[in-house]
Amino acid sequence: MDDATELNLMVQAAELYYELDLTQHEIAEKLGVSRPKVSLLLTAARKQGIVRISVSHPVSRAGETGAELAARYGLSEAVVVPVTTDDRTLLTMKIGSWAARYLEDRLNSGETLGIGRGRTVYQTVTHLEPRRHMNVTVVPLCGGEGSDLSEFQVNEMCRFAAQRLGGRCFFLHAPAKVLTLEAYRALMDLPEIEEVVRHWDNLDWILIGVGSTSIPWDPLYSKDIEAAQRYSSVRPVADLCLRLLDPNGRGIEFPRSDYLVGVTPEQIRSAKRVVGVAGGTYKADAILAALRGRWLDTLIVDEPTARAILHQDC
């Protein structure tokens, strides 16, 4: 079966199931395929964006909550996603889907988009709809990490985003942390690394997650938190591309035993628009720090977490 025939079957199955309320068994008989095949067609139709399912929340106050967040923290926009779930996987998927629509509506041809790390950033990228010839340049904002999880492999997220947006991407073939100054300098002098770093000074958009130090994701990260707290007497609560923030959103500087390969705080500040995507009430402290420090122009967050932030900082 060729691609066009398969796509046609997806559309037919979706129309019969979602618009005419036929059962999968009835659709199988009508299309002359097996019932498991119908199930696969419906799943593929959702993944490819042929079908979009939304759940409305009639008692949600997401719009009012977003307006209050934007006014209180000087944001250009606060997009509050109406949800009732506390399931982390579903939460990041919902926020990522809304963030993808937000970017698609606002990105312009010829602009440069920097992408950070994290689960919600990953969900945003994977929910982008295919576009053609948008001519967007996509660059990673930090080096790679030891985890085999896709959400921490920024090069792969950039490749996928550029493919979906019809643009081009650059890769940063470097680790997020380098152990010696000599190795760091040698790495940053490489032409292919210099090419990426030059883009960090002229970013139109940054898509970044807000990390919470309450659930550090690897032992090296835990060591950074402990070292920062010992040096500054303040426990970090958040990170932006591995740059640690105190509860008021100030960057915490401390003697390091390694060197970070990633966008600097100054480069984040100089970007035209910084979009933060994060969710889960366990991250309220971290998101609040990013807001207090005025690191974000736009925040895309779930409704329970947005309310928790406003209540905590009232």
N, C-alpha and C positions, 0 to 999 in steps of 0.2 A: 504493500500500500504506500503510495507516494505521499509527500507532505501535504499537498493541497487536499487530497482525499481525506487524510486524517484530520486536518483542521475543519473541513466541512462536517465531518462526523461529530467533532467536538461541539460545533455550533448547534447542530441539529439536536444532539443529546441535551445540551444546556437549555435550549428553547423548550423542548418537550418536558423536561424535569422542572425547571424553575418558572416557566410561564404557563404551561398547561397542566402542571401538577400530576403528570403521569408517574407511575412507579417505575423503578429501574427494570423490573420484569416486563412491563408493558413497552418500555422504550426498546428493550432488547428485541422483542418480537417485531416491532415496527421497523427497526433498522436492520434486522436480520443478523444481529450479532449476539454474543453471549452476555449474560447479566454481569459477570465480572468485567467484561470489556466496557460495558456502560459505566461502571464504577470508575474504571481507569480514565475514560474519556471525560467524566465530570471533574475528576481530580486534576487532570491536565488542563482543562478549561479554566479552572480557578488559578492555577499556577501561571498560566500564560496571560492572565488578565482578560480573557474572554468573558468571564463571569467575575463580578465583584459583589461581595456580600457585606452589607453593613448592618449593624445592630443599633437601633435608636434607643436613647435613654430619655424617656419623657420627663423624668424628674431632675435631669442634670442641670446644673448651673455653670456649665463649662465656660460659656461666653462671658458671663459676669466675672468668674474667677480669673479668666485670662486677662480681662481688662484691668482688674485690680492688681494682678502681678505686674503687668506692663507699667502701670502708673507708679506703683511703689518702687520699682527697681530701675526705672528709666529705660525699659526695653522698647525697641521699635515694635515688636510683636511678641505676644505670649500665646501660643497655641496649646490649649488644654484639651486633652483627649478624654472624652467621657467613657469611663470603664467602671466596672464593679469588681473585676477579678483581681486577685492578688497573686495569681500564678505568674511567675517571672517570665517564663517563655512566651506566654500569650501577651503579657504586658509589653515586652520589648517588640513583639511583632506588630501590635496595634500602633505603638508610638512610631515605629519605623515606617509603617504604611502611611501614616499621616505626614511624617517628615518627607517622605519621598514625593508625595503630592505637592507639598509646600515648595520643594526645590524645583520640581518640574514647572510649576507655575511662574517661577521668578528668575531662574537662570537664563542668561542671555548668551547668544552666540558670541564666541571670542573671549569669554571670561575664563578665569582660572579658579579652580576649586581645589582646596586642600582638604585632605581627609585624614582624620585621626583614627584612634583605635577604639575598640569596645563593642559590646554585644548590640547595643541599640544602633550604633553607626552601621554595623554589619547588616542589621535588619533594614535600615533605611536604604542602603545600597541595593540589596537584593529585591526590594519592592519597587525600584525604579522601572518605569515602563520603557520599552524600546523606542528610541527616537532616531531620526536619521539626520546626519550632517549638521549637528548642532554646533560643531566646532568648539567644544569646551575642552580646556586643558585640565587634566586631573593629576595632582601630585600628592604623594604621601607626606605626612607631617612628622613621621618618626621612623626609626629603623625597625627591623623585625624583632620578634621576641621568640623565646625558646618554646613557648606553648605550641602544640599542634592544632589548637582551636582556630577556626577560620577567622573569628572576630578579632584576633590579635595579629593577623597577617595583613598588614596594611597594603602591601604591594598588590595582593590578590584583590582586595576591595577596590583599589584604584583601577585595576584592569577591568573589573566587572562594571564599575560605574562608567568608565570611558566607553566601553562597548555599548552599554544601554543608552548613553547620551549621544552616541554618534560622534565622539570626540577622540582625543588621543591622551595617552597617559605616559608618565615617566615613572621609573622604578628606582627605589632607593635600596641598592644592594649593600646593606650594612646592618649590623645589629643595633638594637636600641641603646645598648651600653657597651663601652669600650674600656678595658681595664687600665691602659696606660696612656699618658699624654702623647708619647711618641706614636703609638698606634692610632690615636685619635687624629693627630695632625696628618699622618700619612693617608688616612682614610679620606679626610676632608679635602685633601689636595688632588684626589682622583678626579679627572675631568667629568666622569659620569655622575659623581656625587656633587660636584660644584654646579652642574647644570640644574639639578633638582633644588639645591639650596638657594640658588639665585631666584627661583620662583617664590620662595618664602617671603621675600621682601615686597612682593607685588601681588598679593592674593586678593581676588575679588570676593571670594567666599571661603569660609572655613566651616566644615562639618565636623563637630567634635563631641565626644562623649564626656560625661562628668564622672570620674571614678570616685568610689567611696573607699576610704582607708579602713572602714569597719569590716570589710571582707577582702583583705589583700589577696591577690591572685597568685603570687609566687613568693618564695623565701627571700629573694633579693629585694623585692618591694617591701617586705616586712623590715628588713635591715635599714632601708632608707627611712622608714617611718620612725624607727627607734633612734636612729642617728639624728634626725631632724629634731625630735623631741628633746633629746639630751642637750643638743646645742642651743636650742631656742627656748626651752622650757614650755613650749606650746605644742600640743599634739596636732599634727596635720589631720584634716578631716576630708580633704579632697585632692584630686590630681587632675590636671589638664595635660594630656600627652606626657605623663610622668613628672610634671612639674607640680610640686606639693604646695597646697594652700592651707593657711590657718583658718579658724572659724570666721574671721572677718574678710576672708578672700585675699589676704596678702600672701605673696610668694614667700616661702621659707627657704632661705639660703643656709647651707651648712657644709662643712668640709666633707667632700666626697672621696671615696676610694676608686671611683670610676668616672667616666665622662659620658654624658647623654648625647646621642645623635638624634636631634629633633628640633622642631621649631622652638624659638625662644619666646619668653613672655612678651618681649618688645614686638616681635613679629606677629604674635597673636593680636596685640593691641592695634597694630597698624593695618590689619586686614579691613576691608570695607564693610564686610558683614560676617559676624561669627554666629553660627547657629548651633546651639547646644541641644542635644537630645539625650534625655535620661528619664528614668522612672523608677517607681517603687518607693514606698515610704521609708524604707531603710536608707535611702539616699537623700532624704530631706536635708540633713545637715550639710552634705557635700554640695548639693545644688544651691542651697542658701548661701554657702561661702562663695560660690561662683557668681551669684547675683550681687552679693554685698560688694565684691571686688570689681563689679562692672566689667566682667570678662565677656559677657554675652550681649549680642544685639537682639537675638531671638531665642526663646526657650520653647521647646516642644516637650510636654510633660503630661503625665496622666492626672486625672482630676483629684483622686485621693491624695496624691503627693503634693499637688499644687495647694490644696487646702491645708495640708500639714505644714507646709512652708509658711503660709500666711498666718496660721495660728501660732506657730513657733516664734515668729518675728513680729508679733503684734504689740 
